[in-house]
Amino acid sequence: MSETDDHPLRYALVNELHARPFPVLSAPCHAVYVAIKEPLDAANRDRDRDRAHLLDLLDRHGSAHPQPEATHFSGPIGRHELKWESHTEFVTYSAFGKGLSDRPFDPAEAGVFPAGWLAAAPGKRLVSVLIRVEEMPAQESDMLGRLEDWFVPESLAAARILDGSAVIAGDFRIDPAGHMRFAVFVAPGTGARRVGRIVQRICEIETYRAMSMLGLSRARSLGSRLNRLDPQLSALVSGLDGSDQSPEQALHALLGISAELERLAVQFFFRFGATEAYEAIVNQRIAVLREARIGGRQTFAEFMMRRYDPAMRTVKSAEGRLRSMSERAERAAELLRTRVDVERSSQNQRLLESMDRRADLQLRLQHTVEGLSVVAISYYAVNLAAYLVWPLTDPLGLSKGMTMAALTPLVIGAVWLMVRRIRKSFH
């Protein structure tokens, strides 16, 4: 059997499906999670700096290095297991440790990522999460009591997930130490891989929520700029049927508005597109948890519906408004161009009519000149002919005047025929 040639990327593409495995965690344990993002143009950042920052952390613990050009890495750092991932706009660091501190969500747990090392990161910290994973108490009231002590009741979201495998809770608030906190209570018999997937999903929900919320600040910034452009565009469109401003002037003003809208589109559409993608991931990650209400508390999905969805609608509204204004400007430009074309056609028509009148006048003038030319030529021709003919007519008793009178009709007719022949030859 002959060997089959494989596509050069076949194995790489299949391996990519298994490149980022979920952590394997057993309760009790804790996790520290950090996401770092460049404030500007993060998609085009220097990824070598991200790798150098990772290597700095690994060298602090004498850990092995990842492969060159790797976009993910897992390995031990001291008593913790590190997971590093490089994404389009950000990088994430997850540290998983066994056991729990006596103080719930002790800020000392975040010391696995030293403050000096974080300060030297090629970017800014966007997400910092502490996750506490412990076994589910026998009494539900005990668990709810702990949640009331750990989180702000007004913002607390809690749900039983994955058919009762666990309970997750959090208030989506940043504590005084700068961390967001989540609790996971694991039911007996829940596998370590499932626990790892739950923790990973919580980290992803918070990361993509934060990334999508970046679009809200951009939407608010865009709104103020559109508020300035909208009256200008409305006034220009309203004046299209007036005569106060020439179409050329209006078209020039519209060009400035359209150019500004195009600049805004280039500046904001990437962020809005990313926000839409991140929002979809947040909703998908929450949906796969299969939440069920516990203790009358709002679920993560309900929390997002009340607090998160309005922000996303604001982003979509700003994006839609920008698209609408761009389309209005384009339609106004088409109307102005049509008006300019119509006026130019009218001007051309008037110009042609003027040229026709001038041609008619020139023709009349030409006929007049031809008549005068016949008279002038005939006058001189009659005199010349009289001098030639008079010696012959004098013996006949005809005076010079009678001779000229007899020659005049003949000469005029001959000159007229000659001029007519010349004009026909030109035509």
KETOR-665449 format. One line per field, with one value per residue (C-alpha): residue number from 0; residue in one letter; chain; y, x negated, z. Coordinates in nm, 4 decimals, padded with zeros to 6 digits. Layout:
<lumlums>
resi <- c(NUM / ...)
resn <- c(a / ...)
chain <- c(A / ...)
v <- c(Y / ...)
u <- c(X / ...)
w <- c(Z / ...)
</lumlums>
This chain:
<lumlums>
resi <- c(0 / 1 / 2 / 3 / 4 / 5 / 6 / 7 / 8 / 9 / 10 / 11 / 12 / 13 / 14 / 15 / 16 / 17 / 18 / 19 / 20 / 21 / 22 / 23 / 24 / 25 / 26 / 27 / 28 / 29 / 30 / 31 / 32 / 33 / 34 / 35 / 36 / 37 / 38 / 39 / 40 / 41 / 42 / 43 / 44 / 45 / 46 / 47 / 48 / 49 / 50 / 51 / 52 / 53 / 54 / 55 / 56 / 57 / 58 / 59 / 60 / 61 / 62 / 63 / 64 / 65 / 66 / 67 / 68 / 69 / 70 / 71 / 72 / 73 / 74 / 75 / 76 / 77 / 78 / 79 / 80 / 81 / 82 / 83 / 84 / 85 / 86 / 87 / 88 / 89 / 90 / 91 / 92 / 93 / 94 / 95 / 96 / 97 / 98 / 99 / 100 / 101 / 102 / 103 / 104 / 105 / 106 / 107 / 108 / 109 / 110 / 111 / 112 / 113 / 114 / 115 / 116 / 117 / 118 / 119 / 120 / 121 / 122 / 123 / 124 / 125 / 126 / 127 / 128 / 129 / 130 / 131 / 132 / 133 / 134 / 135 / 136 / 137 / 138 / 139 / 140 / 141 / 142 / 143 / 144 / 145 / 146 / 147 / 148 / 149 / 150 / 151 / 152 / 153 / 154 / 155 / 156 / 157 / 158 / 159 / 160 / 161 / 162 / 163 / 164 / 165 / 166 / 167 / 168 / 169 / 170 / 171 / 172 / 173 / 174 / 175 / 176 / 177 / 178 / 179 / 180 / 181 / 182 / 183 / 184 / 185 / 186 / 187 / 188 / 189 / 190 / 191 / 192 / 193 / 194 / 195 / 196 / 197 / 198 / 199 / 200 / 201 / 202 / 203 / 204 / 205 / 206 / 207 / 208 / 209 / 210 / 211 / 212 / 213 / 214 / 215 / 216 / 217 / 218 / 219 / 220 / 221 / 222 / 223 / 224 / 225 / 226 / 227 / 228 / 229 / 230 / 231 / 232 / 233 / 234 / 235 / 236 / 237 / 238 / 239 / 240 / 241 / 242 / 243 / 244 / 245 / 246 / 247 / 248 / 249 / 250 / 251 / 252 / 253 / 254 / 255 / 256 / 257 / 258 / 259 / 260 / 261 / 262 / 263 / 264 / 265 / 266 / 267 / 268 / 269 / 270 / 271 / 272 / 273 / 274 / 275 / 276 / 277 / 278 / 279 / 280 / 281 / 282 / 283 / 284 / 285 / 286 / 287 / 288 / 289 / 290 / 291 / 292 / 293 / 294 / 295 / 296 / 297 / 298 / 299 / 300 / 301 / 302 / 303 / 304 / 305 / 306 / 307 / 308 / 309 / 310 / 311 / 312 / 313 / 314 / 315 / 316 / 317 / 318 / 319 / 320 / 321 / 322 / 323 / 324 / 325 / 326 / 327 / 328 / 329 / 330 / 331 / 332 / 333 / 334 / 335 / 336 / 337 / 338 / 339 / 340 / 341 / 342 / 343 / 344 / 345 / 346 / 347 / 348 / 349 / 350 / 351 / 352 / 353 / 354 / 355 / 356 / 357 / 358 / 359 / 360 / 361 / 362 / 363 / 364 / 365 / 366 / 367 / 368 / 369 / 370 / 371 / 372 / 373 / 374 / 375 / 376 / 377 / 378 / 379 / 380 / 381 / 382 / 383 / 384 / 385 / 386 / 387 / 388 / 389 / 390 / 391 / 392 / 393 / 394 / 395 / 396 / 397 / 398 / 399 / 400 / 401 / 402 / 403 / 404 / 405 / 406 / 407 / 408 / 409 / 410 / 411 / 412 / 413 / 414 / 415 / 416 / 417 / 418 / 419 / 420 / 421 / 422 / 423 / 424 / 425 / 426)
resn <- c(m / s / e / t / d / d / h / p / l / r / y / a / l / v / n / e / l / h / a / r / p / f / p / v / l / s / a / p / c / h / a / v / y / v / a / i / k / e / p / l / d / a / a / n / r / d / r / d / r / d / r / a / h / l / l / d / l / l / d / r / h / g / s / a / h / p / q / p / e / a / t / h / f / s / g / p / i / g / r / h / e / l / k / w / e / s / h / t / e / f / v / t / y / s / a / f / g / k / g / l / s / d / r / p / f / d / p / a / e / a / g / v / f / p / a / g / w / l / a / a / a / p / g / k / r / l / v / s / v / l / i / r / v / e / e / m / p / a / q / e / s / d / m / l / g / r / l / e / d / w / f / v / p / e / s / l / a / a / a / r / i / l / d / g / s / a / v / i / a / g / d / f / r / i / d / p / a / g / h / m / r / f / a / v / f / v / a / p / g / t / g / a / r / r / v / g / r / i / v / q / r / i / c / e / i / e / t / y / r / a / m / s / m / l / g / l / s / r / a / r / s / l / g / s / r / l / n / r / l / d / p / q / l / s / a / l / v / s / g / l / d / g / s / d / q / s / p / e / q / a / l / h / a / l / l / g / i / s / a / e / l / e / r / l / a / v / q / f / f / f / r / f / g / a / t / e / a / y / e / a / i / v / n / q / r / i / a / v / l / r / e / a / r / i / g / g / r / q / t / f / a / e / f / m / m / r / r / y / d / p / a / m / r / t / v / k / s / a / e / g / r / l / r / s / m / s / e / r / a / e / r / a / a / e / l / l / r / t / r / v / d / v / e / r / s / s / q / n / q / r / l / l / e / s / m / d / r / r / a / d / l / q / l / r / l / q / h / t / v / e / g / l / s / v / v / a / i / s / y / y / a / v / n / l / a / a / y / l / v / w / p / l / t / d / p / l / g / l / s / k / g / m / t / m / a / a / l / t / p / l / v / i / g / a / v / w / l / m / v / r / r / i / r / k / s / f / h)
chain <- c(A / A / A / A / A / A / A / A / A / A / A / A / A / A / A / A / A / A / A / A / A / A / A / A / A / A / A / A / A / A / A / A / A / A / A / A / A / A / A / A / A / A / A / A / A / A / A / A / A / A / A / A / A / A / A / A / A / A / A / A / A / A / A / A / A / A / A / A / A / A / A / A / A / A / A / A / A / A / A / A / A / A / A / A / A / A / A / A / A / A / A / A / A / A / A / A / A / A / A / A / A / A / A / A / A / A / A / A / A / A / A / A / A / A / A / A / A / A / A / A / A / A / A / A / A / A / A / A / A / A / A / A / A / A / A / A / A / A / A / A / A / A / A / A / A / A / A / A / A / A / A / A / A / A / A / A / A / A / A / A / A / A / A / A / A / A / A / A / A / A / A / A / A / A / A / A / A / A / A / A / A / A / A / A / A / A / A / A / A / A / A / A / A / A / A / A / A / A / A / A / A / A / A / A / A / A / A / A / A / A / A / A / A / A / A / A / A / A / A / A / A / A / A / A / A / A / A / A / A / A / A / A / A / A / A / A / A / A / A / A / A / A / A / A / A / A / A / A / A / A / A / A / A / A / A / A / A / A / A / A / A / A / A / A / A / A / A / A / A / A / A / A / A / A / A / A / A / A / A / A / A / A / A / A / A / A / A / A / A / A / A / A / A / A / A / A / A / A / A / A / A / A / A / A / A / A / A / A / A / A / A / A / A / A / A / A / A / A / A / A / A / A / A / A / A / A / A / A / A / A / A / A / A / A / A / A / A / A / A / A / A / A / A / A / A / A / A / A / A / A / A / A / A / A / A / A / A / A / A / A / A / A / A / A / A / A / A / A / A / A / A / A / A / A / A / A / A / A / A / A / A / A / A / A / A / A / A / A / A / A / A / A / A / A / A / A / A / A / A / A / A / A / A / A / A / A / A / A / A / A / A / A / A / A / A / A / A / A / A / A / A / A / A / A / A / A / A)
v <- c(00.0000 / 00.3337 / 00.6097 / 00.8977 / 01.2503 / 01.4500 / 01.8213 / 01.9920 / 02.1437 / 01.8366 / 01.7314 / 02.0884 / 02.1655 / 01.8514 / 01.9085 / 02.2601 / 02.1028 / 01.9534 / 02.2262 / 02.3984 / 02.1282 / 02.2149 / 02.1986 / 01.8980 / 02.0187 / 01.8497 / 02.0259 / 02.1885 / 02.4113 / 02.7672 / 02.9468 / 03.2835 / 03.4228 / 03.7329 / 03.8743 / 04.1376 / 04.3591 / 04.6365 / 04.9532 / 05.0410 / 04.8263 / 04.5071 / 04.2850 / 04.4064 / 04.3979 / 04.2603 / 03.9005 / 03.8520 / 04.0792 / 03.8535 / 03.5528 / 03.7327 / 03.8212 / 03.4574 / 03.3385 / 03.5844 / 03.4224 / 03.0714 / 03.1588 / 03.2827 / 02.9243 / 02.7426 / 02.5994 / 02.4718 / 02.7042 / 02.6618 / 02.5814 / 02.8764 / 03.0446 / 02.8646 / 03.0312 / 02.8258 / 02.6582 / 02.4522 / 02.3688 / 02.3917 / 02.7099 / 02.6285 / 02.4754 / 02.5898 / 02.4686 / 02.7466 / 02.7766 / 03.0523 / 03.1397 / 03.4053 / 03.5379 / 03.7891 / 04.0908 / 03.9657 / 03.7036 / 03.5087 / 03.3504 / 03.0911 / 02.9442 / 02.6489 / 02.5472 / 02.2742 / 02.3544 / 02.6710 / 02.9515 / 03.0047 / 03.3478 / 03.3228 / 03.4891 / 03.5827 / 03.8407 / 03.6545 / 03.3813 / 03.6267 / 03.6440 / 03.3606 / 03.6451 / 03.8914 / 04.2580 / 04.3601 / 04.1043 / 04.2270 / 04.5882 / 04.4951 / 04.3305 / 04.4463 / 04.5798 / 04.6533 / 04.4180 / 04.3914 / 04.0952 / 03.9608 / 03.6795 / 03.4694 / 03.1453 / 02.9369 / 02.5741 / 02.3664 / 02.0752 / 02.1444 / 02.1562 / 01.9079 / 02.1878 / 02.4349 / 02.7014 / 02.6806 / 02.7415 / 03.0346 / 03.1823 / 03.1781 / 03.3470 / 03.6203 / 03.6793 / 03.6707 / 03.8755 / 04.1891 / 04.0580 / 04.3162 / 04.1976 / 03.8314 / 03.5873 / 03.2166 / 02.9084 / 02.5332 / 02.4166 / 02.1053 / 01.9113 / 01.9802 / 01.8999 / 02.2295 / 02.5688 / 02.8826 / 03.2305 / 03.5771 / 03.9433 / 04.0743 / 04.3380 / 04.4221 / 04.3843 / 04.6300 / 04.4204 / 04.4611 / 04.1118 / 03.9789 / 03.6781 / 03.3650 / 03.0635 / 02.7093 / 02.4443 / 02.0960 / 01.8137 / 01.4771 / 01.2562 / 01.5395 / 01.4527 / 01.6568 / 01.7323 / 01.8688 / 02.0888 / 02.2162 / 02.2974 / 02.4884 / 02.6999 / 02.7606 / 02.8682 / 03.1180 / 03.2693 / 03.2905 / 03.4519 / 03.7261 / 03.7766 / 03.8078 / 04.0170 / 04.2621 / 04.2592 / 04.3234 / 04.6057 / 04.7916 / 04.8624 / 05.0548 / 05.3283 / 05.3510 / 05.3704 / 05.6589 / 05.8388 / 05.7808 / 05.9079 / 06.2503 / 06.2828 / 06.1732 / 06.4246 / 06.6946 / 06.5630 / 06.4731 / 06.8339 / 06.9318 / 06.6413 / 06.7023 / 07.0720 / 06.9923 / 06.7335 / 06.9683 / 07.2391 / 07.0222 / 07.1592 / 07.5222 / 07.7794 / 07.9395 / 07.7329 / 07.6169 / 07.2401 / 07.2639 / 07.4268 / 07.1751 / 06.8868 / 07.0222 / 07.0452 / 06.6941 / 06.5657 / 06.6861 / 06.5128 / 06.1905 / 06.1890 / 06.2281 / 05.9449 / 05.7224 / 05.7953 / 05.7046 / 05.3823 / 05.2821 / 05.3733 / 05.2013 / 04.9146 / 04.6745 / 04.7270 / 04.6943 / 04.3744 / 04.2343 / 04.3330 / 04.1411 / 03.8338 / 03.8538 / 03.8984 / 03.5840 / 03.3914 / 03.5185 / 03.4095 / 03.0739 / 03.0051 / 03.0807 / 02.8717 / 02.5569 / 02.5769 / 02.4846 / 02.7021 / 02.6363 / 02.8856 / 02.8340 / 03.0052 / 03.2581 / 03.4182 / 03.5531 / 03.3307 / 03.4423 / 03.4668 / 03.6895 / 03.9057 / 03.9544 / 04.0286 / 04.3079 / 04.4545 / 04.3438 / 04.3317 / 04.7051 / 04.7900 / 04.5648 / 04.7246 / 05.0637 / 04.9437 / 04.8037 / 05.1254 / 05.3347 / 05.1064 / 05.1195 / 05.4971 / 05.5294 / 05.3026 / 05.4951 / 05.8313 / 05.6963 / 05.5733 / 05.9087 / 06.0918 / 05.8597 / 05.9161 / 06.2925 / 06.2805 / 06.0952 / 06.3570 / 06.6386 / 06.4769 / 06.4317 / 06.7969 / 06.9092 / 06.6922 / 06.8292 / 07.1891 / 07.1242 / 06.9656 / 07.2727 / 07.4980 / 07.2925 / 07.3162 / 07.6929 / 07.7066 / 07.5045 / 07.7281 / 08.0327 / 07.8747 / 07.8041 / 08.1685 / 08.2864 / 08.0480 / 08.1806 / 08.5381 / 08.4496 / 08.2919 / 08.6005 / 08.8177 / 08.5963 / 08.6371 / 09.0127 / 09.0241 / 08.8136 / 09.0573 / 09.3543 / 09.1698 / 09.1154 / 09.4861 / 09.5964 / 09.3561 / 09.4382 / 09.8096 / 09.7726 / 09.5075 / 09.7311 / 10.0150 / 09.7867 / 09.6286 / 09.9740 / 10.0785 / 09.7580 / 09.7704 / 10.1482 / 10.1707 / 09.9117 / 10.0776 / 10.4359 / 10.3946 / 10.2623 / 10.5897 / 10.4559 / 10.6841 / 10.5623 / 10.5851 / 10.3746 / 10.1198 / 10.0949 / 10.0643 / 09.7776 / 09.5984 / 09.6341 / 09.3512 / 09.1176 / 09.1844 / 09.1569 / 08.8224 / 08.6925 / 08.8019 / 08.6489 / 08.3144 / 08.3221 / 08.3871 / 08.1124 / 07.8621 / 07.9537 / 07.9027 / 07.5648 / 07.4538 / 07.5288 / 07.3342)
u <- c(00.0000 / -00.1449 / -00.1895 / 00.0591 / -00.0738 / 00.0700 / 00.1329 / -00.1613 / 00.0728 / 00.2852 / 00.1287 / 00.0812 / 00.4484 / 00.5617 / 00.3216 / 00.4607 / 00.7888 / 00.6058 / 00.3480 / 00.5148 / 00.6350 / 00.8413 / 00.6691 / 00.7265 / 00.8284 / 00.9503 / 01.1204 / 01.0037 / 00.7845 / 00.7485 / 00.6699 / 00.5155 / 00.5842 / 00.4476 / 00.5125 / 00.2741 / 00.3496 / 00.1696 / 00.3827 / 00.3412 / 00.3235 / 00.2987 / 00.3617 / 00.0333 / -00.1742 / -00.5265 / -00.4670 / -00.8363 / -00.7878 / -00.5058 / -00.7347 / -01.0185 / -00.7819 / -00.6748 / -01.0364 / -01.1153 / -00.8479 / -00.9664 / -01.3300 / -01.2333 / -01.1287 / -01.3854 / -01.1118 / -01.1436 / -01.0803 / -00.8086 / -00.8843 / -00.9745 / -00.6704 / -00.4423 / -00.1081 / -00.0356 / -00.2312 / -00.1694 / -00.4236 / -00.5038 / -00.6163 / -00.6969 / -00.3939 / -00.1585 / -00.0802 / -00.1041 / 00.1018 / 00.0105 / 00.2012 / 00.1462 / 00.4618 / 00.5262 / 00.5385 / 00.4197 / 00.2242 / 00.3473 / 00.1692 / 00.3426 / 00.1843 / 00.3514 / 00.2588 / 00.3741 / 00.5403 / 00.7027 / 00.5849 / 00.7570 / 00.8657 / 01.1104 / 00.9683 / 00.6474 / 00.4620 / 00.1426 / 00.2535 / 00.1966 / -00.1698 / -00.2387 / -00.2571 / -00.5014 / -00.4053 / -00.7349 / -00.6933 / -00.3386 / -00.4583 / -00.7104 / -00.4457 / -00.4251 / -00.0752 / 00.1753 / 00.3611 / 00.7176 / 00.8397 / 00.7291 / 00.9345 / 00.9119 / 01.1122 / 01.1772 / 01.2759 / 01.4000 / 01.6286 / 01.9991 / 02.1321 / 02.3961 / 02.6347 / 02.7239 / 02.7864 / 02.4229 / 02.3080 / 02.5459 / 02.4327 / 02.0717 / 02.1654 / 02.3450 / 02.0282 / 01.7889 / 01.9752 / 02.1887 / 02.5478 / 02.6868 / 02.4592 / 02.4261 / 02.4955 / 02.5077 / 02.6273 / 02.6232 / 02.4597 / 02.4073 / 02.6965 / 02.5923 / 02.2241 / 02.1240 / 02.2383 / 02.0638 / 02.0954 / 01.9476 / 02.0439 / 01.8388 / 01.6825 / 01.3133 / 01.2026 / 00.9680 / 00.6680 / 00.7616 / 00.8995 / 01.2370 / 01.3471 / 01.5462 / 01.6369 / 01.6925 / 01.8548 / 01.8040 / 02.0500 / 01.9098 / 01.8133 / 01.7448 / 01.4430 / 01.1227 / 01.1476 / 01.4985 / 01.3801 / 01.1009 / 01.3484 / 01.5699 / 01.2800 / 01.1657 / 01.5169 / 01.5336 / 01.2012 / 01.3185 / 01.6487 / 01.4733 / 01.2010 / 01.4335 / 01.6772 / 01.3956 / 01.2742 / 01.6231 / 01.6787 / 01.3884 / 01.6319 / 01.8585 / 01.6024 / 01.5355 / 01.9108 / 01.9470 / 01.6540 / 01.8042 / 02.1428 / 02.0061 / 01.8368 / 02.1494 / 02.3526 / 02.1323 / 02.1549 / 02.5250 / 02.6603 / 02.4166 / 02.5267 / 02.8955 / 02.8661 / 02.6843 / 02.9424 / 03.2293 / 03.0784 / 03.0396 / 03.3592 / 03.2750 / 03.0802 / 02.8912 / 02.5814 / 02.4424 / 02.4238 / 02.0437 / 02.0184 / 02.2588 / 02.0664 / 01.7415 / 01.8967 / 02.0384 / 01.6966 / 01.5566 / 01.8363 / 01.7985 / 01.4221 / 01.4709 / 01.7274 / 01.4897 / 01.2108 / 01.4431 / 01.5414 / 01.1775 / 01.1053 / 01.4033 / 01.5288 / 01.2508 / 01.3354 / 01.7075 / 01.6532 / 01.4364 / 01.6978 / 01.9644 / 01.7411 / 01.6506 / 02.0158 / 02.1059 / 01.8350 / 01.9604 / 02.3164 / 02.1975 / 01.9794 / 02.2695 / 02.5119 / 02.2954 / 02.3018 / 02.6751 / 02.7568 / 03.0330 / 03.1466 / 03.0300 / 03.1553 / 03.3564 / 03.0361 / 02.9944 / 02.8024 / 02.5017 / 02.7258 / 02.9729 / 02.6922 / 02.5592 / 02.9066 / 02.9537 / 02.6029 / 02.4120 / 02.6606 / 02.7497 / 02.3822 / 02.3671 / 02.6835 / 02.5194 / 02.2228 / 02.4501 / 02.6507 / 02.3379 / 02.2206 / 02.5612 / 02.5731 / 02.2319 / 02.3399 / 02.6654 / 02.4897 / 02.2402 / 02.5271 / 02.7075 / 02.3933 / 02.3561 / 02.7175 / 02.6774 / 02.3648 / 02.5583 / 02.8341 / 02.5825 / 02.4023 / 02.7355 / 02.8218 / 02.4825 / 02.5206 / 02.8693 / 02.7526 / 02.4543 / 02.6802 / 02.9031 / 02.6005 / 02.4827 / 02.8288 / 02.8320 / 02.4817 / 02.5882 / 02.8903 / 02.6645 / 02.4284 / 02.7244 / 02.8334 / 02.4812 / 02.4560 / 02.7846 / 02.6634 / 02.3372 / 02.5291 / 02.7402 / 02.4334 / 02.2662 / 02.5616 / 02.5539 / 02.1807 / 02.2298 / 02.4931 / 02.2704 / 01.9819 / 02.1876 / 02.2754 / 01.9156 / 01.7642 / 02.0330 / 01.9649 / 01.5991 / 01.6719 / 01.9263 / 01.6748 / 01.4049 / 01.6458 / 01.7671 / 01.4123 / 01.3695 / 01.7018 / 01.7520 / 01.5138 / 01.7358 / 02.0658 / 01.9634 / 01.9908 / 02.3421 / 02.4349 / 02.4597 / 02.3285 / 02.1060 / 02.3931 / 02.6220 / 02.3426 / 02.2960 / 02.6699 / 02.6842 / 02.3871 / 02.4973 / 02.7620 / 02.5304 / 02.2343 / 02.4423 / 02.5847 / 02.2395 / 02.0931 / 02.3842 / 02.3412 / 01.9658 / 02.0160 / 02.2756 / 02.0435 / 01.7641 / 01.9933 / 02.1069 / 01.7494 / 01.6751 / 01.9805)
w <- c(00.0000 / -00.1045 / 00.1444 / 00.1310 / 00.1310 / 00.4223 / 00.4187 / 00.5938 / 00.8525 / 00.9172 / 01.2465 / 01.3678 / 01.3132 / 01.4934 / 01.7816 / 01.8215 / 01.9362 / 02.2353 / 02.2914 / 02.5879 / 02.8286 / 03.1340 / 03.4725 / 03.6946 / 04.0424 / 04.3562 / 04.6451 / 04.8598 / 04.6435 / 04.5292 / 04.2057 / 04.1238 / 03.7803 / 03.6050 / 03.2562 / 03.1177 / 02.8177 / 02.6352 / 02.6606 / 02.2909 / 01.9778 / 02.1790 / 01.8772 / 01.7223 / 02.0395 / 02.0579 / 02.1684 / 02.2396 / 02.5395 / 02.6624 / 02.6341 / 02.8122 / 03.0965 / 03.1259 / 03.1269 / 03.4043 / 03.6223 / 03.5362 / 03.6075 / 03.9534 / 04.0321 / 03.8172 / 03.5983 / 03.2424 / 02.9500 / 02.6842 / 02.3219 / 02.0950 / 01.9411 / 02.1887 / 02.2643 / 02.5772 / 02.8528 / 03.1657 / 03.4311 / 03.8022 / 03.9748 / 04.3340 / 04.5069 / 04.2320 / 03.8848 / 03.6242 / 03.3092 / 03.0607 / 02.7445 / 02.4790 / 02.3134 / 02.0389 / 02.2707 / 02.6076 / 02.7974 / 03.0989 / 03.3943 / 03.6118 / 03.9262 / 04.0968 / 04.4499 / 04.6849 / 05.0140 / 05.1457 / 05.3680 / 05.7012 / 05.5873 / 05.2946 / 04.9834 / 05.1590 / 04.9441 / 05.0296 / 04.7882 / 04.5023 / 04.6043 / 04.3625 / 04.1107 / 04.2779 / 04.2764 / 04.1189 / 03.8442 / 03.7713 / 03.7641 / 03.4925 / 03.2741 / 02.9099 / 02.9589 / 03.2320 / 03.4607 / 03.3355 / 03.5408 / 03.8768 / 04.0291 / 04.3450 / 04.3383 / 04.6479 / 04.5870 / 04.8787 / 04.9437 / 04.9638 / 05.3221 / 05.4225 / 05.5118 / 05.2369 / 05.4977 / 05.6098 / 05.2544 / 05.2029 / 05.5336 / 05.4203 / 05.0937 / 05.2842 / 05.4900 / 05.1943 / 04.9340 / 04.9024 / 04.9296 / 04.6887 / 04.4073 / 04.5015 / 04.2197 / 04.3053 / 04.1226 / 04.1332 / 03.8103 / 03.5985 / 03.7437 / 04.1029 / 04.0633 / 04.2213 / 04.3412 / 04.2170 / 04.3659 / 04.3303 / 04.3528 / 04.0582 / 04.2809 / 04.3269 / 04.6879 / 04.8651 / 04.7594 / 04.3923 / 04.3274 / 04.2180 / 04.4207 / 04.3374 / 04.5459 / 04.4209 / 04.6408 / 04.4968 / 04.5563 / 04.6691 / 04.3779 / 04.1349 / 03.9223 / 03.9285 / 03.5565 / 03.5972 / 03.8834 / 03.6619 / 03.3841 / 03.6268 / 03.7502 / 03.3929 / 03.2905 / 03.5768 / 03.4700 / 03.1094 / 03.2059 / 03.3998 / 03.1376 / 02.8411 / 03.0442 / 03.1191 / 02.7588 / 02.6223 / 02.8717 / 02.7099 / 02.4297 / 02.6690 / 02.7341 / 02.3603 / 02.2939 / 02.5382 / 02.3787 / 02.0353 / 02.1521 / 02.2429 / 01.9042 / 01.7178 / 01.9177 / 01.7674 / 01.4101 / 01.4065 / 01.4094 / 01.1340 / 00.9153 / 00.9896 / 00.9036 / 00.5821 / 00.4762 / 00.5649 / 00.3435 / 00.0360 / -00.1209 / -00.0405 / -00.2342 / 00.0536 / -00.0180 / -00.3485 / -00.4049 / -00.4344 / -00.0919 / 00.0617 / -00.0966 / 00.0460 / 00.3946 / 00.3597 / 00.2589 / 00.5910 / 00.7865 / 00.5853 / 00.6382 / 01.0149 / 01.0197 / 00.8247 / 01.0725 / 01.3584 / 01.1822 / 01.1407 / 01.5015 / 01.6670 / 01.4522 / 01.5590 / 01.9255 / 01.8585 / 01.6611 / 01.9394 / 02.1974 / 02.0083 / 01.9919 / 02.3623 / 02.4599 / 02.2685 / 02.4554 / 02.7938 / 02.7188 / 02.5823 / 02.8864 / 03.1205 / 02.9159 / 02.9356 / 03.3166 / 03.3142 / 03.6131 / 03.8645 / 04.1278 / 04.4851 / 04.7985 / 04.5993 / 04.4720 / 04.1221 / 03.8864 / 03.6834 / 03.3771 / 03.5623 / 03.6958 / 03.3416 / 03.2098 / 03.4646 / 03.4883 / 03.1785 / 02.8912 / 02.9141 / 02.8642 / 02.5586 / 02.4200 / 02.4620 / 02.2560 / 01.9864 / 01.9851 / 01.9349 / 01.6569 / 01.4896 / 01.5217 / 01.3576 / 01.0721 / 01.0331 / 01.0185 / 00.7663 / 00.5496 / 00.5839 / 00.4794 / 00.1818 / 00.0748 / 00.1181 / -00.0969 / -00.3672 / -00.3556 / -00.3741 / -00.6636 / -00.8412 / -00.7790 / -00.9063 / -01.2171 / -01.2847 / -01.2481 / -01.4689 / -01.7298 / -01.7133 / -01.7543 / -02.0495 / -02.2054 / -02.1671 / -02.3118 / -02.6138 / -02.6646 / -02.6481 / -02.8992 / -03.1303 / -03.1106 / -03.1817 / -03.4776 / -03.6140 / -03.5765 / -03.7452 / -04.0342 / -04.0741 / -04.0562 / -04.3154 / -04.5513 / -04.4987 / -04.5668 / -04.8782 / -05.0062 / -04.9381 / -05.1002 / -05.4160 / -05.4292 / -05.3661 / -05.6171 / -05.8711 / -05.8337 / -05.9264 / -06.1892 / -06.3665 / -06.3863 / -06.5266 / -06.7741 / -06.8865 / -06.9726 / -07.1741 / -07.3567 / -07.4133 / -07.7175 / -07.8795 / -07.7861 / -07.8601 / -08.2433 / -08.1779 / -08.0200 / -07.6626 / -07.3932 / -07.1150 / -06.8669 / -07.0867 / -07.1252 / -06.7494 / -06.6973 / -06.9457 / -06.7890 / -06.4252 / -06.4210 / -06.6063 / -06.3756 / -06.0584 / -06.1734 / -06.2621 / -05.9274 / -05.7331 / -05.9132 / -05.8449 / -05.4692 / -05.4496 / -05.6160 / -05.3778 / -05.0722 / -05.2020 / -05.2532 / -04.8842 / -04.7668)
</lumlums>
